[in-house]
């Protein structure tokens, strides 16, 4: 039986004109230079006066911390030693920074080069250059050290006047879809402002860290900030959630970035603090499954935190008769790691906790 081929209609002139108008409306004319620097110069420009926050090449607050594991860093250094080209860096000459350049994309590469040249990275996990495993930069023959320092890196530098939106847009487009960044890291890279700073401050609270234990790797990948964002997003609109968690969180964050103010911050902070205090007082193991657990499942955290906050909205002086349901098969079934993120199941998990706390 032959396959039926469906003809795709040609685009009309009106559709083409509309598409061209949209491209023109969003087209950005960006003034930039292409440069090429030796590795040793890039490292010097990054490290010199770093402590005083006056280094020529600086990493902005909206960028993430160094999260590459050492073996990943080592493989990057291996590529340089083998003479392979390094991906291009993106920098921007920032108005008001006295000629300093913001590293828009490439901060981990720059940090890794600096760590290696300052003997703070011992190579490991190398396969092609396996004889170098265990080497520091100073262990290399002097001739190889000099050649490493002279290895050139190409970069694009946005000229003075490029706005923050353009810089964050570049960061997001370079990293979207990359396995090297998770969703929260990309959100942090492409957004900035009071709301994200608020999220970060809450994620660093000692009580939250105690109640929601996370691995060192998860912390470096901004999992604490992700947890805080999820709490407020679900608390604000869990009933409107529709399957895509990423889209749901991105939409919520975008709205908050535009409307967040001091009044809202005070209300949100109080609700967050009250929720944590309740969890500390009534849940023996906080958000984790039990004593000694070094990770907190997202599903469990979302249900307990949001369900608790909803219950406290109804009864601010709530003292639950019992929390034995935490060990019930019904609760454990709802908290399964493979549980669906469908809207009905998200609602059921959250409202189960709310209703149990209220004695319903």
C-alpha positions, -999 to +999 in steps of 0.1 A: +000+000+000+015+033-011+019+061+014-003+091+011+018+122+006+001+154+018+010+184-002+022+214+019+006+246+007+030+273-003+032+304+018+012+333+006+027+367-002+009+381+028+025+354+051+059+361+037+055+398+042+043+393+078+073+371+085+097+396+070+082+424+091+086+403+122+123+396+114+128+434+108+111+443+141+133+420+161+165+425+142+193+438+164+222+458+151+250+450+175+283+468+173+312+444+181+349+437+175+366+403+170+398+399+190+423+372+197+443+370+229+469+345+243+457+324+272+482+340+296+468+375+287+432+364+293+442+348+327+461+380+337+431+402+327+408+380+348+430+376+379+447+409+382+428+430+408+401+403+411+399+407+449+394+444+445+367+438+419+387+459+394+399+432+370+397+440+333+377+409+325+350+403+351+321+379+357+287+395+364+264+386+393+238+371+370+262+344+359+266+312+377+294+299+399+320+275+386+302+242+384+323+221+361+337+190+379+374+187+379+375+160+352+355+183+329+380+210+336+408+186+330+394+175+296+391+212+286+428+217+295+436+185+276+420+201+245+442+232+248+473+211+253+465+191+221+462+223+202+425+221+196+406+254+191+388+268+221+352+279+216+349+317+212+344+339+242+318+367+243+326+398+263+310+432+265+325+467+272+301+480+299+293+516+302+302+529+337+328+502+343+358+523+333+366+502+303+362+468+320+347+440+300+319+416+312+324+380+303+290+373+288+297+337+279+328+316+287+333+322+324+339+286+331+366+283+305+383+314+318+381+302+354+395+268+344+424+283+325+432+305+356+429+276+380+453+255+359+479+282+354+479+289+391+484+253+401+449+250+416+438+222+392+455+188+392+447+170+359+425+139+362+405+115+340+425+122+309+424+096+282+443+108+252+471+124+274+467+099+302+504+103+312+495+138+324+470+126+350+482+140+384+500+169+367+499+205+378+507+233+354+542+237+371+549+200+364+549+206+327+582+212+310+590+250+307+587+249+270+552+234+272+542+260+298+552+288+275+534+272+245+503+268+267+503+304+277+507+315+240+477+295+228+453+320+214+416+323+221+392+342+198+366+364+213+338+387+203+336+419+223+304+439+222+313+476+221+303+501+247+265+507+247+253+471+245+224+468+270+219+442+296+190+426+277+213+419+247+240+404+269+216+381+287+199+372+254+232+361+240+239+340+272+205+323+270+207+315+232+242+301+235+233+279+264+196+269+257+195+232+250+230+226+261+237+197+284+261+218+303+234+240+319+203+231+337+171+251+336+177+271+367+212+280+356+199+293+323+172+313+341+199+328+363+220+336+333+192+353+313+175+372+341+186+396+368+169+419+393+153+421+427+132+390+425+161+366+417+181+383+444+152+376+468+151+340+457+189+336+463+187+352+498+159+327+508+179+298+494+208+307+517+188+307+549+203+283+575+169+269+584+161+261+548+195+244+543+188+223+574+153+213+563+161+206+527+195+188+525+211+188+491+243+174+477+273+197+471+268+191+434+231+201+436+240+233+454+265+242+427+238+236+401+215+261+419+191+235+431+183+255+463+172+285+442+151+261+420+134+248+452+125+283+464+112+293+429+091+262+428+076+269+462+063+304+451+053+293+416+032+264+428+018+284+458+007+311+434-008+289+407-005+252+412-041+248+400-032+263+366-001+241+361-002+223+328+024+195+325+055+215+313+073+225+346+100+245+327+074+266+309+053+270+341+083+283+361+096+305+333+062+321+329+059+327+366+094+341+369+089+365+339+058+379+355+075+384+389+105+401+373+081+428+360+059+433+391+079+424+422+080+453+448+088+458+484+053+452+496+051+419+478+085+409+491+074+415+527+043+393+523+063+365+505+091+365+531+066+362+559+048+333+543+081+316+535+094+320+571+061+308+586+061+277+564+097+268+573+090+273+610+060+250+608+080+223+590+108+226+616+083+222+645+062+194+631+081+173+605+109+154+622+130+151+591+121+184+574+115+179+537+138+148+534+127+112+537+145+105+569+175+110+591+208+110+573+194+116+538+216+140+518+191+148+492+155+161+491+132+148+464+116+177+445+081+161+445+082+156+483+095+191+489+068+207+466+039+188+482+051+195+518+061+231+514+031+243+493+006+221+512+018+236+545+016+272+532-019+266+519-030+252+553-015+281+571-034+305+549-066+289+562-054+286+598-023+306+607-023+291+643-025+256+630-013+227+653-018+194+635-034+166+655-009+141+639+015+138+611+015+100+610+002+102+575+038+110+564+045+073+568+013+061+552+012+041+520-011+067+504+014+095+509+044+073+498+025+064+466+019+101+459+056+108+464+069+081+441+099+094+421+083+083+389+050+101+397+036+120+368+037+158+366+003+159+352-020+187+365-043+163+385-014+146+402+003+179+411-030+192+426-036+159+444-002+158+461-003+194+473-039+193+485-034+159+502-008+176+525-030+207+530-061+186+539-042+162+562-027+191+582-062+207+585-077+174+597-100+170+567 
